[in-house]
Amino acid sequence: MDTFITKKVDTTYNAGCHNLNYTWQDSMVAFFEPYFVADICAPGDYKHPAYKKFMADAAIMTDSVRERLPALVARALISTADYGEEVGNRLRKIDAKTCRLVPMPYYSLTANVVLYAGEEPLQSLFNLETSVIRYFIYQGDGLVGLIFYKKNPEDYSLGTTVDEYEKVLKNLPHVTKFLIQPDIKIKENQVGAPFLGYISNGHIIINSWWFGLFDVKRTGRPNGLIKISERYEEEYYTKLIEVYYSTKGTTLRDKIAAAYKSVLKQSASN
């Protein structure tokens, strides 16, 4: 089976980075105005009171999170039995007494983005989420899971899907990392998985990794495509957030439109 592993890097900032195919619309600004964030705690703003409180709360809650880990792991081992041996083996490595719990700030795109005029830095439109504290769980040098502590109502949960983050971490420089959600998060609207990111020269850099098995086909007659083999593909990329929002299917216009539809749907169901 053929293997294809690629790396894509696009971190060069230039004048074209602000051309995100988005034009301010008064009607959209009026619609999203009730969801604007008045005091944004942006990525990289480590002096903001909200960031300082978040990190202090995370430190205070570490012992409580650690106490609940054994029960959460036991429950996850039952519920993830169908995921295969690899996930189970990773979970069994977790030792609540010796593992490291590293709080990971999580930033999501705010509705304020509809005010984007093509000049302000994009990180000023992302806000720190403080209602949930996320911890990366390390056992030795390896990332083995995530744990989520929700403040109100109080709740603890364990995440087992860490393959992508583990791969990304191995490729990242020694920088202050955070989770970055490129979708607009309003109320309880559905959003995609966050990326791992960091700040470089005043700009957000996002990182991702994916893999998969793909069929290699050729045209056959009279029945069309015929599978002839499989190949394994793996891709790691690192890019400016501006570059991400300039890509077809992920532009600011796309993200705003998706959030608009989500809010309308929520309103109709209430």
C-alpha positions as CSV (number, residue, x, y, z in Angstrom):
1,M,0.0,0.0,0.0
2,D,1.4,3.4,-1.0
3,T,1.9,6.0,1.7
4,F,1.7,9.8,1.1
5,I,2.8,12.2,4.0
6,T,2.8,15.9,3.3
7,K,3.5,19.1,5.2
8,K,2.1,22.4,4.3
9,V,3.3,25.6,5.8
10,D,1.9,29.1,5.0
11,T,2.8,31.6,7.7
12,T,4.0,34.5,5.5
13,Y,2.0,37.6,6.3
14,N,1.4,40.1,3.5
15,A,-1.0,42.8,2.4
16,G,-3.3,40.2,0.8
17,C,-3.9,38.4,4.1
18,H,-6.7,40.8,5.0
19,N,-8.6,40.2,1.7
20,L,-10.9,37.6,3.3
21,N,-13.8,38.0,0.8
22,Y,-16.0,39.6,3.4
23,T,-18.0,42.9,3.2
24,W,-19.6,44.5,6.2
25,Q,-23.4,44.2,5.9
26,D,-25.6,46.5,8.1
27,S,-28.4,43.9,8.3
28,M,-26.0,41.2,9.6
29,V,-24.4,43.6,12.1
30,A,-27.9,44.4,13.5
31,F,-28.8,40.7,13.7
32,F,-25.6,39.8,15.7
33,E,-25.4,42.9,17.8
34,P,-27.1,41.3,20.8
35,Y,-24.4,38.6,20.9
36,F,-21.4,41.0,20.8
37,V,-18.8,40.6,23.5
38,A,-18.1,43.9,25.2
39,D,-14.8,43.0,26.8
40,I,-12.8,40.6,24.7
41,C,-10.0,38.6,26.2
42,A,-8.0,37.8,23.0
43,P,-5.4,35.2,22.4
44,G,-2.0,36.4,23.6
45,D,-3.5,38.9,26.1
46,Y,-2.0,37.3,29.2
47,K,-2.5,40.4,31.3
48,H,-6.2,40.5,30.8
49,P,-8.1,40.0,34.2
50,A,-10.2,37.2,32.6
51,Y,-7.1,35.3,31.5
52,K,-5.5,35.7,35.0
53,K,-8.7,34.5,36.7
54,F,-9.1,31.6,34.3
55,M,-5.6,30.3,35.0
56,A,-6.1,30.8,38.8
57,D,-9.3,28.9,38.7
58,A,-7.7,26.1,36.7
59,A,-4.9,25.8,39.3
60,I,-7.5,25.7,42.2
61,M,-9.6,23.0,40.5
62,T,-6.6,20.7,39.6
63,D,-6.9,18.6,42.8
64,S,-10.7,18.2,42.3
65,V,-10.2,17.1,38.7
66,R,-7.5,14.7,39.7
67,E,-9.8,13.1,42.2
68,R,-12.4,12.4,39.6
69,L,-10.0,11.0,37.0
70,P,-10.2,7.3,38.0
71,A,-14.0,7.1,37.8
72,L,-14.0,9.0,34.5
73,V,-11.4,6.7,33.0
74,A,-13.3,3.6,34.1
75,R,-16.5,5.0,32.5
76,A,-14.6,5.9,29.3
77,L,-13.1,2.4,29.0
78,I,-16.6,1.0,28.9
79,S,-18.1,3.5,26.5
80,T,-15.1,3.5,24.2
81,A,-14.8,-0.3,23.8
82,D,-15.8,0.0,20.2
83,Y,-13.0,2.4,19.4
84,G,-10.3,-0.2,19.4
85,E,-7.4,-1.3,21.5
86,E,-5.3,1.8,20.9
87,V,-7.8,4.1,22.7
88,G,-8.1,1.7,25.6
89,N,-4.3,1.3,26.0
90,R,-3.9,5.1,26.1
91,L,-6.6,5.4,28.8
92,R,-5.1,2.7,30.9
93,K,-1.8,4.7,31.0
94,I,-3.5,7.5,33.0
95,D,-2.4,7.5,36.6
96,A,-4.3,10.2,38.5
97,K,-1.5,10.6,41.0
98,T,1.4,11.1,38.6
99,C,-0.2,12.5,35.4
100,R,0.2,16.2,34.5
101,L,-2.9,18.3,34.0
102,V,-2.2,21.3,31.8
103,P,-5.0,23.9,31.5
104,M,-5.5,24.8,27.8
105,P,-7.2,28.1,27.1
106,Y,-10.0,27.9,24.5
107,Y,-10.8,30.9,22.3
108,S,-13.7,31.1,19.9
109,L,-14.7,33.5,17.2
110,T,-17.2,36.1,18.5
111,A,-20.1,37.6,16.7
112,N,-18.1,40.9,16.7
113,V,-16.4,39.5,13.5
114,V,-19.3,41.0,11.5
115,L,-17.7,44.4,12.2
116,Y,-14.5,43.3,10.5
117,A,-13.4,46.0,8.1
118,G,-10.3,44.4,6.7
119,E,-7.7,46.1,8.9
120,E,-7.9,45.0,12.6
121,P,-6.0,42.0,13.7
122,L,-8.2,38.9,13.7
123,Q,-7.1,37.8,17.1
124,S,-8.9,40.8,18.5
125,L,-12.2,39.1,17.5
126,F,-11.6,35.9,19.4
127,N,-12.6,35.6,23.1
128,L,-11.5,33.3,25.9
129,E,-14.2,30.9,27.0
130,T,-14.3,30.8,30.9
131,S,-17.4,28.6,31.6
132,V,-15.4,25.4,30.9
133,I,-11.8,24.6,31.8
134,R,-10.0,22.1,29.6
135,Y,-7.0,20.2,30.7
136,F,-4.6,18.2,28.5
137,I,-3.6,15.0,30.4
138,Y,0.0,14.0,30.0
139,Q,1.4,10.7,31.2
140,G,5.2,10.9,30.9
141,D,5.8,12.8,27.6
142,G,2.7,11.6,25.9
143,L,-0.8,13.3,25.6
144,V,-3.3,10.6,26.7
145,G,-6.6,12.5,27.1
146,L,-8.5,15.7,27.8
147,I,-10.7,16.5,30.8
148,F,-13.4,19.1,30.8
149,Y,-14.6,20.9,34.0
150,K,-17.8,22.8,33.5
151,K,-18.5,25.4,36.2
152,N,-22.3,25.9,36.2
153,P,-23.8,23.4,36.6
154,E,-20.7,21.6,37.8
155,D,-19.8,18.7,35.6
156,Y,-16.7,16.7,34.6
157,S,-16.1,14.7,31.4
158,L,-13.2,13.0,29.7
159,G,-12.2,13.3,26.1
160,T,-10.4,10.4,24.4
161,T,-9.8,11.7,20.8
162,V,-6.3,13.2,21.0
163,D,-4.5,11.7,18.0
164,E,-4.6,15.0,16.1
165,Y,-3.4,17.1,19.0
166,E,-0.6,14.6,19.8
167,K,0.7,14.7,16.3
168,V,0.5,18.5,16.2
169,L,2.3,18.9,19.5
170,K,5.3,17.0,18.2
171,N,5.6,19.5,15.3
172,L,5.1,22.7,17.3
173,P,7.9,24.9,18.6
174,H,8.2,25.7,22.3
175,V,5.6,28.4,22.5
176,T,2.5,29.1,24.6
177,K,-0.3,27.1,23.0
178,F,-4.0,27.3,23.2
179,L,-7.1,25.9,21.5
180,I,-8.7,28.1,18.8
181,Q,-12.2,27.7,17.5
182,P,-12.6,29.3,14.1
183,D,-16.4,29.0,14.1
184,I,-18.6,31.6,15.7
185,K,-19.8,30.2,19.1
186,I,-23.1,31.6,20.2
187,K,-25.4,30.0,22.8
188,E,-25.2,26.2,22.2
189,N,-24.7,26.2,18.4
190,Q,-22.8,23.3,16.9
191,V,-19.2,24.1,16.0
192,G,-16.3,22.1,14.7
193,A,-13.3,20.8,16.6
194,P,-10.8,23.5,17.7
195,F,-7.3,23.7,16.4
196,L,-4.1,24.0,18.4
197,G,-2.7,27.5,17.9
198,Y,-0.1,29.9,19.1
199,I,0.9,33.6,18.5
200,S,3.8,34.5,16.2
201,N,4.7,38.1,15.4
202,G,1.3,39.2,16.5
203,H,-0.7,36.7,14.5
204,I,-2.5,33.5,15.2
205,I,-1.0,30.4,13.7
206,I,-3.3,27.3,13.5
207,N,-2.1,23.8,13.2
208,S,-3.8,20.6,12.1
209,W,-3.1,16.9,11.2
210,W,-5.3,14.4,9.5
211,F,-5.0,10.9,8.0
212,G,-7.0,8.4,6.1
213,L,-7.2,5.4,3.8
214,F,-8.2,6.3,0.3
215,D,-9.2,4.1,-2.6
216,V,-7.1,4.3,-5.8
217,K,-9.4,3.8,-8.8
218,R,-9.2,3.7,-12.5
219,T,-11.9,3.9,-15.1
220,G,-13.3,0.5,-16.1
221,R,-15.8,-0.4,-18.7
222,P,-18.8,-0.8,-18.7
223,N,-19.2,-0.3,-14.9
224,G,-17.3,3.0,-14.4
225,L,-14.6,3.3,-11.7
226,I,-12.9,0.2,-10.4
227,K,-10.9,0.1,-7.2
228,I,-7.4,-1.2,-7.8
229,S,-5.7,-0.5,-4.4
230,E,-5.6,1.6,-1.3
231,R,-3.2,4.3,-0.2
232,Y,-2.6,5.9,3.2
233,E,-2.5,9.7,3.3
234,E,-1.3,11.9,6.2
235,E,-1.1,15.7,6.2
236,Y,0.2,18.2,8.7
237,Y,-0.3,21.9,8.1
238,T,0.5,25.1,9.8
239,K,-1.0,28.4,8.6
240,L,-2.0,31.9,9.5
241,I,-5.6,32.3,10.6
242,E,-6.0,34.8,7.8
243,V,-4.9,32.2,5.3
244,Y,-7.4,29.8,6.8
245,Y,-10.2,32.3,6.3
246,S,-9.2,32.9,2.7
247,T,-9.7,29.2,1.8
248,K,-12.8,28.1,-0.1
249,G,-15.4,26.7,2.3
250,T,-13.9,28.4,5.4
251,T,-14.1,32.1,4.6
252,L,-15.4,34.6,7.0
253,R,-18.5,34.8,4.9
254,D,-19.0,31.0,5.2
255,K,-18.6,31.1,9.0
256,I,-20.9,34.0,9.5
257,A,-23.6,32.5,7.3
258,A,-23.3,29.2,9.2
259,A,-23.7,31.0,12.6
260,Y,-26.6,33.0,11.2
261,K,-28.5,29.9,10.2
262,S,-27.7,28.2,13.6
263,V,-29.1,31.1,15.6
264,L,-32.2,31.2,13.5
265,K,-32.7,27.5,14.0
266,Q,-32.2,27.9,17.8
267,S,-34.7,30.7,17.9
268,A,-37.3,28.7,16.0
269,S,-37.0,25.8,18.4
270,N,-37.3,27.9,21.6
